[in-house]
Amino acid sequence: MRDVEELINDHIANQKAGTAERSKLKLLVPTVGTFFTPLLLQDAFMYQDSRRFISSRCFVPPSFNDVRLILNTAQIMSLVRGGPIELMTFDGDVTLYDDGESLAPESAVIRRILTLMSKGINVGIVTAAGYLEAMKYYSRLHGLLDAIHASQLPLELKEKIVVMGGESNYLFRYSSSSPDRLIPVPRHEWLLDDMKLWSEEDINELLDTAESALKGSIETMHLDAQIIRKERGVGMVPSPGQRFAREQLEETVLLTQKILVRAGLVIDRLSS
């Protein structure tokens, strides 16, 4: 863990110097991305080992859950020690609330998020759910948004929460005057320069190609599924009463990705 931690530190140093492509980690793992904080992996392993006794096991190697907990702990340790924290983001489904459910008023995470906001920390809810209307995001996050509205936080702190939806296609910010507690932020205020270059024709071509690939998977694997097409997204869901096997989902995702790469519509990051 110490060796990997040092590799990451070397990579961060090269990032700051503008020579990230020369780092030892980049040479070992060409697809490695950007690190925004160090990872205190050695300390994190020692902490988790004292709780899970990973090094005491004789027959079961470190599992995915072990590694995930060590990485999460390393990140938290780095943020706490390095500070100050300016932004914390959270996924929705299977993070703040159960899959397909909503953030209800009794959720224990609401009090913790309010505490973060009271300290001046910006909070972002980042979800794949792609809704055009604030009302639909309110229905998923009403417990938190109502708690913020009813809190004694000054307005400038209440406005430190945003909701990014639809895989970074829709941005909403808190508004005390809206019945849905949210209002949309115009795209021209936050789109990245690269995103501003996307034309509606390019977007529709990508979605049309992806939809065709999904339909092909449904036919090939005899899936009992329905296609859902939105303004900036397309996907498939099982028919009522049905479920997808994990292998079917993985096959569909990999096939769709390969078709989009071959069509020149997306970049194959694994081979670039």
N, C-alpha and C positions, 0 to 999 in steps of 0.2 A: 504494500500500500504506500509506503514511503517513496519507493521508486516511481510509482505512477504519479504520486503527488508532485514530485520534483519535475517529472516530464511536463505536467500541466503548468507548473510555475514557469518553466522554460518557455513553453508555448505562449503564455500570457506576456512574458517579457519581450518575446519576438513580435507579438501583436502590437505592443506599445511602440516598438521600434520600426514598425512597418515591414517587418521581415518574417511574417508568420509562416510563409511557405518554406522557410529554412529551419524551422524548429524540429527537434528530434521527434516529437510526437507526430508532426505532419508527415515526416518521412516514414514512420511506422504505420500510421493510419491516414492515408491521403484524403479520406473523406471527412476528417475531423473539422468541426466548425469553430465558432468563436466562443471563448470562455469569458464571461463577464465578471466572474469572481473566482478566487482560488478555491480548491476543494481540500479540506483538511481531512484527508482520507485515513491517515494513520491514527489520529485521535478518534475519528468516527468509528474505525474498526475496533479500537480498544473499548470504546463505550458499548457498542453493540455486542462485542464478544463477552463483555461482562454480564450482559442480559440474556444472550441466546447461546452462549458457550459454543460458538462455531468452531473454534480451534480444538475443542475437546472431543469432537465427533470423530469416530474412526471409520465409518462406512458411508456416511452421507456427505457429499461434497457441498460447498457453499451453493445455495440455491438462488434462483432469481429473486425471491423475496429477501434473502440475506443481502444480496448486492444492492437491491433497490433501497433497503433501509439504511445501508451504509452510505450510499450516495446522498440520500435525503438528509441524513444526519450531518454529513460533511458540508452540505450546502447551508444548512441552518447554522452550524458552528461558524462558518465563514461569514455569514451575514451578521450574526450577533457580535462577533469579535471585530469585524471590519467596519461595520456601520458607517454612516447612518443609513438606514433603509429608506428609500424614497418611494418605491413602488412594489406592491405585492399583487400578483395575479393568481386567479383561481379558475380552474375548469368548473363546469356546472355538473353535468351528469356524472355520477359515481365519484364525485369529489365533495361538492357542497350538499348534494342530495342524491338519492337513489336514482338509477336509470329510469327516465321517463316521468319522474316525480317532480315536485317543486320544493322550494325552500320555504318551509312552513314556519309560522311564528315561534313555535316551540323549539326550533333547532338550536343546539348549543353553539353552533358556529357564529350565529348572529351577534351575540355579545362579544365574541372575540374580534370580529370584523369591526364592530363599533369602537372597540378599544384601539385597534390599529388606526382608524380614522381620527380618533381623538388625539393621537400623537402626531398628526399631520402627515401620515403615510397615505399615499395615493393607492386606491384599490381598483383593480380591474377584474371584471368577470368575463372570461374569454370562453365562448361556447361555439360549437359547430352549428347550433340551432340557427337557421336562417329565416328570420321574420322581418317583414317590412314595417310592421306596426309595433310601437312601444307597448301597446296593450298586451301583446302576446309574451313579451319578455317580462312584463309585470306579473303575468299569471304564473310564471315560473319562479320569480324572485320576490313575490309580494311580501313574504315574511320579513326579508331584509330591508326592502325599500320602505315599507310602512314603519319599521323600527327606526330607520334613519330619519324619516319624516317626523316621527313623534319624539325623537330624542332632543336633548338640550344642546346638541352641538351647534355652534354658530354656522351660518349658511356657508361660509367659505370652506369649512371642514366637511359639511354635508355634500358639497359639490366635488369632493375628492374621489368619487366613485364613478366609473364608466362601465358600460357593457359593450363588448366587442363581439358581434355575432356573425354567423354565416361564414366561418373561416376567413375573418378579417374583411368582410364586405359591408358590414353595417356597424356604425358606432352611435351609441346613445349616451347621454350624460344626465345626471340627476337634475330634476327641476321641481322645486317646491310648488309651483303653480300648476303643474300637470296632474290630472287625476290618475295618470299611470306612473307618476313619479319620475318619468323619463321623457326626454325629447331627443329627436335625431340630430346628429351633428352633420352638417352638409359635407359631402364627400370632398369638395375642393379644399376644405380646411385641414384634412388629415391624410389624404391619399399620398403615398410615396410617389416620387417622380416616375419610377418605372411603372407603377400602376396607372398613372395618368395617360400612359401611352397605349393602354389596352382599348381597342375599339369594340363597339357592340358586336360587330361582325366577327371579330376574333373570339370574343366570349361565347357567342352562340355556336360558332364552329366547334370549339372545344366541348361544349355541353352536348351538342348533337352527336359528336363522335363518341363521347363517354356513354351517352344514352344507348347508342347502337351497340356498344360493347357489353353493357349490362343486359340488354335484351338477348344478346348472343349467349351470355352465361346462363340466363334463365332457360333458354331453349336447350342448350347443350347438357346442362346438369338437371334438367326437368324440375326446376325450382318452382314452388308454388308461391309466387312473389308478385308484387306490384311495383311499377316504376313511378316515382314522384319527381316531377320536374318543377323547379322554381326559377326565379329570375336569375340567380347567380349560383345555382346548384342543381345537381341531379343525383338521385340515388334509388335504391330499391329497398323495400321492406317486405317481410313475410306477410302472406295473407292472414287474415284473422284466424287464430287458433294454430298457426304454423310457427316453426322456428327454423333458423338456419344453423347448420353445423359449422363449427369454426373452420373446418377445412374448406367448406363451400365458400365462405366469406373470403378466406385468404386467396383461394383460386380466382375468385371474381375480381378482387382488388389487384392482384398481380397481372392478370390478363388485361384489365382495363388500363393499368399503368403502361404496360408494354405497347398496347395499341396507340395510346396517346403519344408515347415517345417516338414510335415509328412514324407517326403522322407529323412529327415535328412540332407538336403543340405544347409539350412540356419538356423540361430538361431531366435527363436521367442522372440524378445526383449520385447514385451508387457507382456509376462508371465514369463520372466526370472528374 
